[in-house]
Amino acid sequence: MKKIITPLLLVVFLNLICNYCFAQIEKKDYVIFLSGEIIPGNVKKPLDPRRYQDLEFSIDGIFDTIFKPEDIRGFKLANGAKYRAAIHPNTGETVFFEEIIVGEKSFLGYKDQLFIELEEGLKKLEFSQNKDVNMRQVNTESFGYIGLLTYGLGTDMEYEFVEKIRSVKPRKNEIKELFKEYHELKGYTFEEFGADYPILRISPSIGLGYNQMSQSVNGTYATVEPVSSSLAINALVDFHLVRDAPRFFITSGLIFRKFEAKMNIDFPVMGGRFVLYENYELNSIGIPLLFNYYLAGNDKFKVHTGIGMNYRLLNKTTNEISAEARRSNGELIESFNPQYLDVGNNIGLLMRLGVTTSITSKTALVLEGQFHRMSRYGEIFASAPGAQSSGHYKYSFHGYSLNAAIKF
């Protein structure tokens, strides 16, 4: 009995080890060499997963090998996507095709192009063609892909399935379902690959910034002094449109800033002028809406830019404010406090340029510069013996901030 149990336990033990090793490979990216050897590691991923040209591969986190499509059989990613190196039937160039359905008849993709693999090789599914209309080349819709699918999948099939082929739309997912149904009806085995990219991925971030602003005031004989620098707190949320626009994302959230500044504004009145002196603090809570785009990069390092608006809720704390009425010759009539001063909220321009670099698999460091422009409108009404005045003035704040944030 012992003689039977011992080999049995050994087989079970080896089977567990093999399953464990295979599970570890499945959790990682891996490359398939021309010899068929599988090497697990990490693949540097482009921003757009359809845009693999060369492959940068690492073992133990060191990116030291670049494979061209002719150097390897293919590779697989931990997210489930698999790629095969093959010759493009139209260009003759060896490229990485994404394997979508692999079976008796395979369905593959390259960038935005789709292919069916037949006994005679890969054939491109053509969804459009140029046609001569009144001596001009016009791009018109073509249903030639239906003929190729009918030839590849419709032979010896039931009428209902052939009708599905004739009505299938030129969309990746609809054609994929057609291939799956073909294999199921025929009883053929097949494998389905492809990463399950969500439509939307939400990434919050929190950070600090150094903020430097300057101001200009549109008023008669207006003078201003530099705005003090300050720290800014950024609590933002990025909405990444992963599936349909992997380079595009939208940002919103809260931006907290604080300024200190001084200004003098003259308002002319009959026979003299009013002068407003203001030394103030300005607390700003901004609600941005930015439209962003990744200019370049991969899963480790990205360069982004963005432009949008920032709606600011302005909370003004005045340290000192006073006004004077003077005659044309400069003689003081009276000093007094303004009766009314309106600050108000506003919408300003906000632009950004920065980089994102991965820290761990779930966190990244964001370093960026932001350019701000903010316009404010104020109103003052003041009176002195024998004279009164009201005036409007416009503030313009413009400047920059340098920010660092942790993105989750």
C-alpha positions in Angstrom: 0.0 0.0 0.0 2.9 2.3 0.9 4.4 1.7 -2.5 1.2 2.9 -4.2 0.6 5.9 -2.0 4.1 7.3 -2.2 4.2 7.7 -6.0 0.6 9.0 -5.9 1.6 11.7 -3.4 4.6 12.6 -5.5 2.3 13.1 -8.6 -0.1 15.2 -6.6 2.8 17.3 -5.2 4.3 17.9 -8.7 0.9 18.7 -10.1 0.4 21.4 -7.4 3.8 22.8 -8.2 3.0 23.0 -11.9 -0.3 24.6 -11.3 1.2 27.1 -9.0 4.0 28.0 -11.5 1.4 28.2 -14.3 -0.7 30.5 -12.1 2.3 32.7 -11.4 2.9 33.0 -15.2 -0.7 33.8 -15.8 -0.5 36.7 -13.3 2.5 38.2 -15.2 3.2 39.3 -18.7 5.2 36.9 -20.7 7.1 36.6 -24.0 7.0 33.5 -26.2 10.4 33.0 -27.9 10.8 31.5 -31.4 11.8 28.3 -29.7 8.5 28.2 -27.9 10.0 29.0 -24.5 7.9 31.2 -22.3 9.6 33.8 -20.2 7.5 35.7 -17.6 8.3 39.3 -16.8 6.9 42.8 -17.5 5.9 44.4 -20.8 6.1 48.2 -21.1 2.6 49.2 -22.3 1.9 52.0 -24.7 -0.9 54.5 -23.9 -3.1 53.0 -26.6 -3.0 49.2 -26.3 -3.6 48.8 -30.0 -0.3 50.5 -30.9 2.4 47.9 -30.2 5.3 48.5 -32.6 8.4 47.2 -30.8 8.2 45.4 -27.4 10.2 46.5 -24.4 10.5 43.6 -21.9 12.0 43.3 -18.5 12.7 40.6 -15.9 12.8 41.7 -12.3 11.8 45.3 -13.2 14.9 46.1 -15.4 13.9 47.1 -18.9 16.8 45.9 -20.9 15.4 44.0 -23.9 13.6 45.3 -27.0 12.0 42.8 -29.3 10.9 43.5 -32.8 8.0 41.4 -34.1 10.3 39.1 -36.1 12.3 38.3 -33.0 9.6 36.5 -31.1 6.5 34.4 -31.6 4.4 36.8 -29.5 3.5 37.8 -26.0 0.7 37.8 -23.5 -0.3 40.4 -20.9 -1.5 39.8 -17.4 -4.8 41.6 -18.2 -5.7 38.8 -20.7 -4.6 40.3 -24.0 -2.4 38.2 -26.3 -0.4 39.2 -29.4 1.1 37.2 -32.2 3.9 38.2 -34.6 2.8 37.6 -38.2 3.2 39.1 -41.7 0.6 41.8 -42.6 -1.0 40.5 -45.8 -1.3 44.0 -47.3 2.1 45.5 -46.5 4.3 42.4 -46.1 5.7 43.8 -42.8 5.9 41.6 -39.7 3.8 43.2 -37.0 2.1 42.3 -33.7 -1.5 41.1 -34.2 -3.9 41.0 -31.3 -5.5 37.6 -31.0 -9.2 37.9 -30.3 -10.6 34.4 -31.1 -8.2 31.6 -31.8 -9.6 28.3 -33.1 -10.6 26.6 -36.3 -11.0 30.0 -37.8 -9.2 32.8 -36.0 -10.1 36.5 -35.5 -7.3 39.0 -35.1 -6.7 42.7 -35.0 -3.9 45.1 -35.8 -4.4 48.8 -34.7 -7.9 49.6 -36.0 -7.9 46.8 -38.7 -9.6 43.4 -38.3 -8.6 40.1 -39.9 -9.8 36.5 -40.4 -7.3 33.7 -40.6 -8.1 31.1 -43.2 -6.2 28.1 -44.5 -4.5 30.4 -47.1 -3.5 32.9 -44.4 -4.6 36.2 -42.9 -7.2 38.2 -44.9 -8.2 41.7 -44.0 -11.8 42.5 -43.5 -12.4 45.6 -45.6 -15.1 47.9 -44.4 -14.6 50.8 -46.9 -13.3 51.3 -50.4 -12.7 54.1 -52.9 -15.0 54.3 -55.8 -15.1 56.5 -59.0 -18.0 58.9 -58.9 -18.1 61.5 -61.6 -14.3 61.1 -62.3 -13.5 61.6 -58.6 -12.3 59.1 -55.9 -15.0 59.0 -53.2 -14.8 57.0 -50.0 -18.0 54.8 -49.9 -19.1 52.1 -47.5 -18.3 48.6 -48.7 -19.9 45.3 -47.6 -17.0 43.2 -49.0 -16.2 42.0 -45.5 -19.5 40.1 -45.4 -18.4 38.1 -48.5 -15.1 37.1 -46.8 -16.9 36.2 -43.6 -19.4 34.1 -45.5 -16.6 32.3 -47.3 -14.7 31.7 -44.1 -17.6 30.9 -41.7 -20.7 30.2 -43.7 -19.7 27.1 -45.6 -22.0 24.1 -44.7 -23.7 26.3 -42.0 -27.5 26.6 -41.4 -29.4 29.3 -43.1 -30.1 31.2 -39.9 -26.3 31.6 -39.2 -25.6 32.7 -42.8 -28.3 35.4 -42.4 -26.5 36.6 -39.2 -23.3 36.9 -41.3 -25.1 39.0 -43.9 -26.5 41.4 -41.2 -23.4 41.7 -39.0 -22.2 45.3 -38.5 -18.5 46.1 -39.1 -17.8 46.3 -35.4 -15.2 44.3 -33.5 -17.5 43.0 -30.8 -20.3 41.9 -33.1 -17.8 40.0 -35.4 -16.2 38.5 -32.3 -19.6 37.1 -31.2 -20.1 35.7 -34.7 -16.8 33.7 -34.5 -17.7 32.4 -31.0 -21.1 31.2 -32.3 -19.5 29.5 -35.3 -17.2 27.4 -33.1 -20.0 26.5 -30.7 -22.3 25.4 -33.5 -19.5 23.3 -35.1 -18.3 21.9 -31.8 -14.8 23.3 -32.3 -12.7 24.3 -29.4 -11.5 27.9 -29.3 -9.7 30.4 -27.0 -10.9 33.9 -26.4 -8.4 36.6 -25.5 -8.5 40.3 -24.9 -8.2 42.7 -22.0 -11.4 43.8 -20.3 -10.9 47.5 -20.4 -13.5 49.5 -18.4 -15.3 52.3 -20.1 -14.3 54.7 -17.3 -11.6 54.6 -14.7 -11.6 57.2 -11.9 -8.3 58.2 -10.3 -8.2 60.7 -7.4 -5.1 62.7 -6.5 -4.1 65.0 -3.7 -1.2 67.4 -3.8 0.5 70.7 -2.9 1.6 73.6 -5.2 3.7 76.7 -5.1 1.5 79.5 -6.4 2.8 82.9 -7.8 0.3 85.4 -9.2 0.4 89.0 -10.4 -2.5 91.5 -10.9 -3.5 94.3 -13.1 -6.4 96.7 -12.5 -8.3 98.5 -15.1 -9.0 101.9 -13.5 -8.1 105.5 -13.9 -4.5 106.0 -12.5 -4.6 102.6 -11.0 -1.5 101.2 -9.3 -0.9 97.8 -8.0 1.8 95.9 -6.1 3.0 92.3 -6.6 0.7 89.6 -5.3 2.3 87.4 -2.6 3.2 83.8 -3.4 1.3 81.1 -1.6 0.8 77.4 -1.2 -2.1 75.7 -3.0 -3.9 72.5 -2.2 -5.2 70.4 -5.1 -7.8 67.6 -4.5 -8.6 66.4 -8.0 -10.3 63.5 -9.7 -9.3 62.3 -13.2 -12.0 60.5 -15.3 -10.1 58.3 -17.9 -12.1 57.2 -20.9 -10.1 54.0 -21.2 -11.9 52.0 -23.8 -12.7 54.5 -26.6 -10.2 57.2 -26.0 -7.2 55.9 -23.9 -5.3 59.2 -24.3 -8.1 61.5 -23.2 -9.3 62.2 -19.7 -11.3 64.9 -17.8 -10.3 66.5 -14.5 -12.4 68.1 -11.8 -12.2 68.6 -8.1 -11.2 71.4 -5.7 -8.2 73.8 -5.7 -7.6 75.9 -2.6 -5.4 79.1 -2.8 -4.8 82.2 -0.8 -3.4 85.6 -2.0 -2.4 88.9 -0.5 -2.2 92.1 -2.5 -2.4 95.9 -2.5 -3.9 98.3 -5.0 -4.9 102.0 -5.4 -7.7 103.1 -7.8 -8.6 106.7 -8.8 -12.1 107.6 -9.9 -12.5 111.1 -11.4 -15.4 113.2 -10.2 -16.4 116.7 -11.1 -13.8 119.1 -9.7 -11.7 116.3 -8.2 -11.3 112.5 -7.7 -11.8 109.7 -5.3 -8.9 107.4 -4.4 -9.5 103.8 -3.1 -6.7 102.2 -1.1 -7.0 98.5 -0.5 -4.8 95.9 1.2 -6.5 92.6 1.2 -6.4 88.8 1.5 -8.2 86.7 -1.0 -9.1 83.1 -0.4 -10.1 81.1 -3.5 -11.8 77.8 -3.7 -11.7 76.7 -7.4 -13.8 74.1 -9.1 -11.9 73.2 -12.3 -13.1 71.4 -15.4 -10.1 70.4 -17.6 -10.0 68.5 -20.8 -6.7 66.6 -20.9 -4.6 64.6 -23.4 -1.6 62.3 -23.0 1.0 63.6 -25.5 3.3 60.6 -25.1 4.4 57.9 -22.8 3.4 54.4 -21.5 2.2 52.7 -18.3 5.4 53.9 -16.5 5.8 57.5 -17.7 3.3 59.9 -19.4 3.3 63.5 -20.5 0.0 65.3 -20.3 -1.5 68.6 -21.2 -4.9 70.2 -20.5 -7.0 73.3 -20.9 -10.3 74.3 -19.3 -11.9 76.6 -16.9 -11.8 77.1 -13.1 -14.9 78.5 -11.4 -13.7 80.3 -8.2 -15.7 80.9 -5.1 -13.9 84.0 -3.8 -13.9 84.7 0.0 -12.3 88.1 0.6 -10.8 89.1 4.0 -9.9 92.8 4.0 -7.0 93.9 6.2 -7.3 97.5 5.4 -9.5 99.6 3.0 -10.0 103.3 2.9 -10.8 106.1 0.4 -10.2 109.8 0.0 -11.9 112.6 -1.8 -9.5 115.2 -3.3 -9.9 118.3 -5.4 -8.2 118.6 -8.8 -5.3 120.4 -7.3 -4.7 117.4 -4.9 -6.2 119.1 -1.8 -7.8 116.6 0.5 -11.6 117.0 1.0 -12.2 114.1 3.3 -11.2 110.6 4.2 -13.9 108.0 4.6 -14.8 104.3 4.3 -16.4 103.0 1.1 -20.0 102.2 1.4 -20.0 99.3 -1.0 -17.5 96.9 -2.4 -18.4 93.9 -4.5 -16.0 91.0 -5.0 -18.1 88.2 -6.5 -17.2 84.8 -7.9 -15.8 84.3 -11.4 -14.7 81.8 -14.1 -11.0 81.9 -15.1 -8.8 80.1 -17.6 -6.6 77.2 -16.4 -4.0 75.4 -18.5 -1.6 72.6 -17.4 1.5 70.7 -18.6 3.1 67.9 -16.7 4.3 64.3 -16.3 3.0 61.2 -14.5 5.4 58.5 -13.3 4.4 55.3 -11.6 5.5 54.7 -8.0 3.8 51.4 -7.4 1.2 49.4 -9.4 -1.6 51.6 -7.8 0.0 55.0 -7.2 1.8 57.5 -9.3 3.6 60.8 -8.8 2.3 63.8 -10.9 4.5 66.8 -11.4 3.0 69.7 -13.4 2.9 73.4 -14.1 -0.4 75.3 -14.3 -1.1 78.7 -15.8 -4.0 80.7 -14.3 -5.9 83.7 -15.5 -8.7 85.1 -13.4 -10.8 88.3 -14.0 -12.8 90.0 -11.2 -15.2 92.9 -11.3 -15.7 95.2 -8.4 -17.9 98.3 -7.7 -17.5 101.1 -5.3 -19.9 103.8 -4.2 -18.6 106.7 -2.0 -19.7 110.2 -1.0 -18.1 113.3 0.5 -19.5 116.8 1.3 -20.6 118.3 -2.0 -19.5 115.2 -4.1 -20.4 111.6 -4.7 -19.1 109.0 -7.0 -19.6 105.4 -8.1 -17.1 103.4 -10.1 -16.5 100.1 -11.7 -13.1 98.4 -11.9 -11.7 95.1 -13.2 -9.1 92.9 -11.6 -7.0 90.5 -13.7 -5.0 87.9 -11.9 -2.5 85.9 -13.9 0.3 83.6 -12.9 1.5 80.1 -12.5 1.8 77.3 -10.0 4.1 74.3 -9.7 2.4 71.3 -8.3 3.2 67.8 -7.0 0.5 65.2 -6.3 0.1 61.6 -5.5 -2.4 59.9 -7.9 -4.2 56.7 -6.9 
